[in-house]
Amino acid sequence: VFYNPVQEFNRDLSILAIRSFEELGHETRVERVCGVADRTRRQLEGLRAQLDDDTGSRTAKQEAHLKRGLNEAERRLVDALANPREPASVRREPLRIFEALAATGLRSVRYALEMPHAPSIVACDLSRDAVTAMQRNLAFAGVPAGRVLPMHSDAATHMAQVGSLLPARQHAAAAAAAEEQVEVLSSTEGAVRLADAMPAGAKVPGYSVVDLDPYGSAMPFVDAAMGAVEDGGLLLVTCTDAGVLCGSKPDNCFAKYGSYPLRGKFCHEQGLRILLHALDTAAARRKKVIEPLVSLSIDFYLRVFVRVRTHAGLARRAAARRTYMWKCTGCGTLHAQPMVNVDGGASSDTSRLSAAHGPTCVSQSCGVCGGRFRLGGPYWSAPLHDTAFIARMLRILDAAPVGTFGTRDRMRGMLRVAADELPEVPFFYEAPEMCQRMRVTMPKLQNFFSAIVRQGYRVSGSHCSPQAIKTNAPPAVLWGLLRCWEAAHPVAQKRKDADETLRRLLDGPLVQDDFTASTAGIPGSFFEKLVRFQDSPADWGPMARAKKLKEGVQNKTPKEMMLERRDAIAKERASERAAKRQKYDPAAHKGKG
């Protein structure tokens, strides 16, 4: 169970994202309801333009169809002008939130107390002890009765029932179904009672928000979550197995996420793209697609916020949003290999797909250093973030009273940098790594950015690394600039003689630049003193998985058990050293050596 203060950032970010999502949904409904007249006017203009275009190519039937459409549009415009709707008359749609692995309910408590437009929150956990603790915490925090419905159930089972079996909007009636706050329902009992409380013939929209924050990988719950979230709903996913996603265990990564990772400084962005690939693949099985709103690599885990929409056409074209990546084992040069060729745009449901041509790295050996390539993927190749949504989050964050979010400064820093990332460029290079491979001193990052911009390319940083260079410049340009830098700061000849790869790196063509600093073309977040990372506190990390203790055993936190285990190992090693000293006979070794 997460109790350490590091997770405050995760909870703050989740509340901010859900608030922004709710506000965006309300504004969309207001525009749809109150903008009928404007939309109808535009439709009338289009129909009149078609009628005025007398090319003689229309049949009498087509002409009659256009006139009927024009008359209908004129009638709708008259009705809209006669009965205008004010934005204030559009009610806010309540959010229905499902926290799949609630543990002791800390996050659900904050959702209930800090989000007034979320009257229905279902907090589910498989552990009876956790649900009991959740009840105590809800009472202690003063959460109104019926606002949070504790549920003792397997989360995947309940989400599967919501997505495929129940003929009603069960979660919308959570407050009415729960007679008192301390009531605990099983998955089936709670679903049936809530379904009975709904009007006859109600549809099955699913939950507005589904939050998955397990210990380790979230993939065992993703398929069920895709069915439980409503069309246009928000799915929040955390994965704490960052080591698997970042390439330390590639076999496990392919088994869980269906992608084979590479090792490199870009590993945290790679983890995000592998996770999004797995989510979109699960969505496509239900004729749905995901739209990443925010995707962040944070400390020891990954956290993504995606909107899930039903769209069979785009689901069939999931391959258009995938890419492989070639990485040189010598110099680290990257070459993207799209999975398919797209004619018409990856975001179009009418685009035509065909098998991609390749490899994009031209030959089996690297043109920069002569090294061999490794292939990783597939990865999500579409943007990681929705910049308009991040801008909305920043606006709400800045307007929030001081003290609302304990991690306000870090949230602003992470979101500002994420918003400035180049959306069309997968992965990045790190300046220190490139300079280390070429054995040269590193120029200031601003000077390197300015040199890239002067060559006519775009460049940005990354929230994953403070030394990242995310650019659409070809690798040959980056290495050419570094050769120009090396000409002014030459490498020792003995190093060149001892390293064949280094000689090949230095023998290529130069890209001339004076490496003077400039602000043109560099994102504004680069120059701001933003907080993105935090010092590692004593209780850092997820620690050991929570286990149920036996009766009569003193209840200890994971940290206490970890420290006890460490002390026991230290004592055992000290005993072994003492035993060796006792066996040592000085007389037997006298005169030797």
C-alpha positions in Angstrom: 0.0 0.0 0.0 1.4 3.4 -1.0 1.7 5.7 2.1 4.9 7.5 1.2 4.7 11.3 0.5 6.1 10.8 -3.0 2.6 9.7 -4.1 1.1 13.0 -3.3 2.2 14.2 -6.7 0.4 11.4 -8.3 -2.8 12.2 -6.4 -2.6 15.9 -7.1 -2.0 15.3 -10.8 -5.0 13.0 -11.0 -7.3 15.5 -9.3 -6.1 18.2 -11.6 -6.6 16.1 -14.7 -10.1 15.0 -13.8 -11.1 18.5 -13.0 -9.8 19.6 -16.4 -11.6 16.7 -18.1 -14.9 17.6 -16.4 -14.6 21.2 -17.4 -13.8 20.3 -21.0 -16.8 18.0 -21.2 -19.1 20.7 -19.8 -17.8 23.3 -22.3 -18.3 20.8 -25.1 -21.9 20.3 -24.0 -22.6 24.0 -23.7 -21.2 24.6 -27.2 -23.3 21.7 -28.6 -26.5 23.0 -26.9 -26.1 26.7 -27.3 -24.4 26.7 -30.7 -27.3 25.2 -32.7 -28.0 28.5 -34.4 -24.4 29.1 -35.5 -24.0 25.5 -36.8 -27.3 25.7 -38.7 -26.3 29.0 -40.3 -23.1 27.4 -41.6 -25.1 24.5 -42.9 -27.5 26.8 -44.7 -24.6 28.7 -46.3 -23.2 25.4 -47.6 -26.5 24.2 -49.0 -27.2 27.5 -50.7 -23.7 27.5 -52.2 -24.4 24.0 -53.7 -27.7 25.2 -55.1 -26.2 28.3 -56.6 -23.5 26.2 -58.3 -25.5 25.4 -61.4 -23.1 23.1 -63.2 -25.9 21.0 -64.7 -24.4 17.8 -63.3 -27.2 17.3 -60.7 -30.2 15.1 -61.4 -33.7 16.2 -60.5 -33.7 13.8 -57.6 -30.5 15.3 -56.2 -31.9 18.8 -56.7 -35.0 17.9 -54.7 -32.9 16.4 -52.0 -30.9 19.6 -51.6 -34.0 21.8 -51.5 -35.6 19.6 -48.8 -32.4 19.9 -46.8 -32.4 23.7 -47.2 -36.0 23.9 -46.0 -35.3 21.7 -43.0 -32.2 23.8 -42.1 -34.2 27.0 -42.3 -36.9 25.5 -40.0 -34.3 24.5 -37.4 -32.7 27.9 -37.6 -36.1 29.6 -36.9 -36.7 27.2 -33.9 -33.1 27.9 -32.5 -33.6 31.7 -32.7 -37.0 31.5 -31.2 -35.8 29.3 -28.3 -32.3 30.3 -27.5 -30.4 28.4 -24.7 -28.2 30.2 -22.3 -24.9 28.6 -21.1 -26.1 28.8 -17.5 -29.1 26.6 -18.4 -26.9 23.6 -19.3 -26.5 21.4 -16.3 -23.2 19.9 -15.4 -23.1 16.1 -16.0 -22.0 14.3 -12.8 -18.9 12.2 -13.0 -19.0 8.6 -12.1 -15.6 7.5 -10.9 -14.3 3.9 -10.3 -11.1 3.4 -8.4 -10.2 -0.1 -9.2 -7.5 -0.8 -6.6 -8.4 1.6 -3.8 -6.5 -0.1 -0.9 -7.3 2.0 2.1 -9.3 4.6 0.1 -7.0 7.6 0.4 -7.4 8.6 -3.2 -11.2 8.1 -3.2 -11.4 10.3 -0.1 -9.6 13.1 -1.9 -11.8 12.6 -5.0 -14.9 12.9 -2.8 -13.7 16.0 -0.9 -12.1 17.9 -3.7 -14.3 17.3 -6.7 -17.9 18.6 -6.2 -19.1 17.3 -9.6 -18.3 13.7 -8.7 -21.2 12.5 -6.5 -20.7 8.8 -7.3 -17.3 7.1 -6.5 -16.9 3.4 -6.3 -13.8 2.3 -4.4 -13.0 -1.3 -5.0 -10.4 -3.6 -3.4 -9.9 -7.4 -3.2 -8.7 -7.4 0.4 -11.4 -7.4 3.1 -8.9 -5.8 5.5 -8.3 -3.0 3.1 -12.1 -2.4 2.7 -12.4 -2.3 6.5 -9.7 0.3 6.7 -11.3 2.2 3.9 -14.6 2.4 5.9 -12.7 3.8 8.9 -10.9 6.4 6.7 -14.1 7.5 5.1 -15.7 8.1 8.5 -12.5 9.8 9.9 -12.2 12.2 6.9 -15.9 13.2 7.1 -16.9 12.0 3.7 -20.7 12.3 3.3 -22.6 9.1 3.5 -23.2 7.5 0.1 -20.6 9.7 -1.7 -18.1 6.8 -1.8 -19.3 3.2 -2.1 -16.7 0.7 -0.8 -16.8 -2.5 -2.8 -15.1 -5.8 -1.8 -14.5 -7.5 -5.1 -12.1 -8.3 -7.8 -11.8 -5.1 -9.9 -11.4 -6.9 -13.2 -14.5 -9.0 -12.6 -16.6 -5.9 -11.7 -15.4 -3.9 -14.7 -16.2 -6.9 -17.0 -19.7 -6.9 -15.6 -20.1 -3.2 -16.2 -18.8 -3.5 -19.7 -20.7 -6.5 -21.0 -23.4 -7.9 -18.7 -25.4 -5.3 -17.0 -28.3 -3.5 -18.8 -28.2 -0.3 -16.7 -26.1 2.6 -15.5 -25.3 1.0 -12.1 -22.7 3.5 -10.8 -25.0 6.6 -11.4 -27.2 5.4 -8.6 -24.5 4.6 -6.1 -25.6 7.2 -3.6 -29.2 6.0 -3.8 -28.3 2.3 -3.5 -26.0 2.7 -0.5 -28.2 3.1 2.6 -25.3 4.1 4.7 -21.7 4.8 4.3 -20.3 1.7 5.9 -22.1 -0.7 3.7 -19.8 -3.0 1.7 -21.1 -4.7 -1.4 -19.6 -7.5 -3.6 -19.2 -6.9 -7.3 -22.3 -8.7 -8.3 -24.5 -7.6 -5.4 -23.5 -3.9 -5.9 -24.0 -4.1 -9.7 -27.4 -5.7 -9.5 -28.7 -3.3 -6.8 -27.4 -0.3 -8.7 -28.9 -1.6 -11.9 -32.3 -2.0 -10.3 -32.2 1.6 -9.2 -31.9 2.8 -12.8 -34.9 3.7 -15.0 -36.1 1.0 -17.3 -34.3 1.0 -20.6 -31.3 3.0 -19.5 -28.3 2.6 -21.6 -24.9 1.2 -20.5 -22.4 4.2 -20.7 -19.9 2.8 -18.3 -17.9 4.9 -15.8 -16.9 8.5 -16.7 -13.5 7.9 -15.1 -11.7 4.6 -14.4 -8.5 4.9 -12.3 -6.0 2.0 -12.4 -3.1 2.3 -10.0 -1.9 -1.2 -9.2 1.4 -2.6 -7.7 3.4 -3.4 -10.8 1.8 -3.7 -14.3 -1.8 -2.5 -15.0 -2.2 -4.9 -18.0 -4.2 -7.5 -16.1 -7.0 -4.9 -15.7 -6.8 -3.0 -19.0 -9.1 -5.2 -21.1 -11.9 -5.0 -18.5 -11.3 -1.3 -18.0 -11.7 -0.6 -21.7 -15.2 -2.1 -21.5 -16.1 -0.3 -18.2 -15.2 3.3 -19.3 -17.9 5.1 -21.2 -17.5 6.4 -24.8 -15.5 9.6 -24.4 -14.5 8.7 -20.8 -11.2 9.1 -19.1 -8.9 6.2 -18.3 -6.0 6.8 -15.8 -3.3 4.2 -15.7 -0.2 3.8 -13.5 2.5 1.2 -14.1 5.2 0.9 -11.4 7.2 -1.8 -13.3 9.3 0.9 -15.0 12.2 -1.5 -15.2 10.3 -3.8 -17.4 9.0 -1.0 -19.7 12.4 0.7 -19.8 14.3 -2.3 -21.2 15.9 -4.2 -18.2 13.6 -7.2 -18.8 12.8 -7.3 -22.5 11.2 -10.8 -22.5 8.8 -9.8 -19.7 8.0 -6.6 -21.5 7.0 -8.4 -24.7 5.0 -10.9 -22.8 3.0 -8.2 -20.9 2.9 -5.3 -23.4 3.5 -6.9 -26.8 6.6 -4.8 -27.5 10.4 -5.5 -27.4 12.3 -2.6 -25.7 15.8 -1.2 -26.4 18.3 0.0 -23.9 19.1 3.7 -24.0 18.9 7.1 -22.4 15.4 7.5 -24.0 14.1 4.5 -22.0 11.5 6.4 -20.0 9.8 7.8 -23.1 10.1 4.4 -24.6 8.2 3.0 -21.6 5.4 5.5 -22.2 5.1 4.6 -25.9 5.1 0.9 -25.1 2.3 1.4 -22.5 0.2 3.5 -24.9 0.7 0.9 -27.6 -0.6 -1.8 -25.3 -3.6 0.4 -24.3 -4.5 1.2 -27.9 -4.2 -2.4 -28.8 -6.6 -3.4 -26.0 -9.0 -0.6 -27.1 -9.0 -1.7 -30.8 -10.3 -5.1 -29.8 -13.5 -3.3 -28.6 -13.6 -1.0 -31.7 -12.3 1.8 -29.6 -9.3 4.2 -29.8 -7.3 6.1 -27.2 -6.4 9.8 -27.3 -3.5 10.5 -24.9 -4.1 13.7 -23.0 -1.1 13.6 -20.7 1.7 10.9 -20.5 4.4 11.3 -17.9 7.4 9.4 -16.6 7.4 10.3 -12.9 10.1 9.1 -10.4 9.8 5.2 -10.4 6.5 4.9 -12.3 4.6 5.9 -15.5 1.3 7.7 -15.4 -0.9 8.2 -18.4 -4.3 9.9 -18.9 -6.2 8.9 -22.0 -9.6 9.6 -23.4 -11.3 6.4 -24.8 -13.6 6.8 -27.8 -15.6 4.3 -29.8 -14.5 4.6 -33.5 -14.4 1.4 -35.5 -12.7 3.1 -38.5 -9.7 4.4 -36.5 -9.5 1.2 -34.5 -8.9 -0.8 -37.7 -6.1 1.6 -38.6 -4.2 1.1 -35.3 -1.1 0.1 -37.3 -0.9 3.7 -38.6 -0.1 4.8 -35.1 2.8 2.4 -34.6 6.5 2.5 -35.4 9.6 0.4 -34.9 13.0 1.9 -34.0 16.5 1.0 -35.2 19.3 1.8 -32.8 23.0 1.6 -33.6 25.0 -0.3 -31.0 28.0 1.8 -31.6 27.0 5.5 -31.6 23.3 5.2 -30.5 21.9 6.7 -33.8 18.1 6.2 -34.1 16.1 5.5 -37.2 12.3 5.3 -37.0 10.6 2.5 -39.1 6.9 3.0 -39.5 4.9 -0.2 -39.4 2.8 0.8 -42.4 2.6 3.4 -45.2 -0.3 5.7 -44.7 -2.1 7.5 -47.6 -4.5 10.1 -46.2 -3.2 10.7 -42.6 -3.0 8.5 -39.5 -6.0 10.3 -37.9 -8.3 9.8 -40.8 -10.8 6.8 -40.8 -10.6 6.8 -44.7 -6.9 6.5 -45.0 -5.4 3.6 -46.9 -2.7 1.5 -45.4 -0.1 -0.6 -47.0 3.0 -2.5 -45.9 5.9 -0.2 -45.1 9.1 -0.2 -47.1 12.4 -0.6 -45.3 14.6 -0.7 -43.6 14.9 3.1 -43.0 18.5 2.7 -41.9 19.4 1.7 -45.5 22.0 -1.0 -44.6 22.8 -3.4 -41.8 25.8 -1.2 -40.7 25.5 2.4 -39.4 26.5 5.1 -41.8 27.9 7.2 -38.9 30.1 4.7 -37.1 29.8 1.4 -38.9 28.1 -0.3 -36.0 25.3 -2.8 -36.2 21.6 -2.0 -35.6 19.1 -3.5 -33.1 15.4 -3.3 -33.7 12.8 -2.5 -31.0 9.1 -2.0 -31.0 6.4 -1.7 -31.9 5.9 1.7 -30.2 3.1 4.3 -30.1 4.2 6.9 -32.7 1.4 9.5 -32.3 1.8 12.4 -29.8 2.1 11.7 -26.1 0.2 14.7 -25.0 -2.7 17.0 -26.0 -1.2 20.5 -25.7 -4.6 22.1 -25.5 -5.6 19.9 -22.5 -2.3 20.6 -20.8 -2.9 24.3 -21.3 -6.3 23.9 -19.6 -4.7 22.0 -16.7 -2.1 24.8 -16.2 -4.9 27.4 -16.3 -6.9 25.6 -13.6 -3.7 25.0 -11.6 -2.8 28.7 -11.6 -6.3 29.7 -10.6 -6.4 27.3 -7.7 -6.0 28.8 -4.2 -2.6 28.5 -2.6 -2.4 25.3 -0.6 -4.9 23.4 -2.8 -2.1 21.2 -4.2 1.0 20.4 -2.2 3.0 19.7 -5.3 1.9 22.7 -7.3 5.4 23.9 -8.4 6.4 20.4 -9.6 3.1 19.9 -11.5 3.6 23.2 -13.2 7.2 22.4 -14.2 6.4 18.9 -15.5 3.3 20.1 -17.5 5.1 23.2 -19.0 8.0 21.0 -20.3 5.6 18.3 -21.6 3.6 20.9 -23.4 6.7 22.2 -25.2 7.8 18.8 -26.4 7.8 18.2 -30.2 4.7 16.1 -30.7 5.8 14.4 -34.0 9.3 13.2 -32.9 9.5 9.8 -31.1 12.4 9.4 -28.6 15.4 11.8 -28.1 19.2 12.0 -27.7 21.1 13.1 -24.7 23.8 15.6 -25.2 26.2 14.2 -22.6 25.9 10.7 -24.1 26.6 12.0 -27.6 29.6 14.0 -26.5 30.9 11.1 -24.4 30.9 8.8 -27.5 32.9 11.5 -29.4 35.2 12.1 -26.4 34.6 15.9 -26.5 33.6 18.4 -23.8 29.9 19.1 -24.0 28.8 22.5 -25.2 26.1 24.3 -23.2 22.7 22.9 -24.1 21.3 26.2 -25.2 24.3 26.6 -27.6 23.6 23.1 -29.0 19.9 23.9 -29.4 20.7 27.2 -31.1 23.0 25.4 -33.6 20.2 23.0 -34.5 17.7 25.8 -35.0 20.1 27.7 -37.3 20.2 24.6 -39.5 16.5 25.0 -40.1 15.2 22.3 -37.7 13.0 22.3 -34.6 14.2 21.3 -31.2 12.9 20.9 -27.7 13.6 19.2 -24.4 11.8 16.4 -22.7 10.2 16.0 -19.3 12.0 12.6 -19.1 15.5 14.0 -19.0 17.0 17.4 -18.2 19.7 16.9 -20.9 17.3 15.6 -23.7 17.6 16.8 -27.3 14.3 16.1 -29.1 14.6 17.3 -32.7 13.4 16.5 -36.2 17.0 17.0 -37.5 18.5 13.9 -39.1 21.2 12.1 -37.1 23.8 13.2 -39.7 23.1 16.9 -38.9 23.6 16.3 -35.1 26.9 14.4 -35.6 28.0 16.9 -38.2 27.5 19.7 -35.6 29.5 17.8 -33.0 32.3 17.3 -35.5 32.4 21.0 -36.0 32.5 21.4 -32.2 35.3 18.9 -32.0 37.3 20.8 -34.6 37.5 23.7 -32.1 38.0 21.4 -29.1 40.1 18.6 -30.6 40.3 15.1 -29.1 43.7 13.8 -28.1 45.4 11.8 -30.9 46.1 8.8 -28.6 42.4 8.4 -28.0 41.7 8.4 -31.7 44.4 5.8 -32.3 43.0 3.5 -29.6 39.3 3.7 -30.7 38.2 2.7 -34.2 34.6 3.7 -33.6 35.7 7.1 -32.5 37.8 7.6 -35.7 34.8 6.7 -37.8 32.6 9.2 -35.8 35.2 12.0 -36.4 35.9 11.2 -40.1 32.4 12.2 -41.3 31.4 15.5 -42.9 31.1 18.7 -40.7 28.1 20.9 -40.4 29.5 24.4 -39.8 28.2 26.5 -36.9 29.7 28.9 -34.4 27.7 27.5 -31.5 26.7 30.9 -30.2 23.7 31.0 -27.8 20.3 32.3 -29.0 16.7 32.2 -27.8 15.1 32.0 -31.2 13.3 28.7 -31.8 13.9 27.4 -28.3 10.8 26.6 -26.2 10.1 29.1 -23.4 10.1 26.4 -20.7 13.8 25.9 -21.4 14.6 29.3 -19.8 12.3 29.0 -16.8 13.5 27.7 -13.5 10.9 24.9 -13.3 10.7 22.2 -10.7 10.5 18.8 -12.4 12.4 16.4 -10.1 12.5 15.9 -6.3 15.1 14.8 -3.9 14.8 11.1 -2.9 13.3 11.0 0.6 13.9 8.2 3.1 10.7 6.4 2.2 11.3 6.5 -1.6 9.8 4.0 -3.9 7.0 1.4 -3.9 8.9 -0.9 -1.5 7.6 -4.5 -1.0 4.2 -5.7 -2.1 1.7 -5.5 0.8 0.9 -8.9 2.4 -1.7 -10.0 4.7 -0.3 -10.7 8.2 -1.2 -13.6 10.4 -3.3 -13.3 13.5 -1.2 -12.2 16.5 1.6 -10.8 14.4 2.4 -7.1 15.1 1.3 -5.0 12.2 4.4 -3.5 10.5 4.8 -1.2 7.5 6.8 -2.4 4.4 9.6 0.0 5.3 9.9 -1.5 8.9 10.0 -5.0 7.5 12.6 -3.9 4.9 14.8 -2.4 7.6 14.5 -5.4 9.8 15.5 -7.7 7.0 18.5 -5.4 6.3 19.6 -5.6 9.9 19.2 -9.3 10.0 21.4 -9.7 6.9 24.0 -7.4 8.5 24.1 -9.5 11.7 24.4 -12.7 9.7 27.4 -11.4 7.8 29.0 -10.1 11.0 28.6 -13.6 12.5 30.2 -15.2 9.5 33.2 -12.8 9.7 33.6 -13.6 13.4 33.5 -17.3 12.8 36.3 -17.0 10.2 38.4 -15.0 12.6 38.0 -17.7 15.2 39.1 -20.4 12.7 42.2 -18.4 11.8 45.3 -19.7 13.7 48.2 -17.2 13.8 50.7 -19.9 14.7 49.9 -21.8 11.5 50.7 -18.8 9.4 53.8 -17.6 11.3 56.8 -17.2 9.0 54.8 -17.5 5.8 54.9 -14.8 3.1 
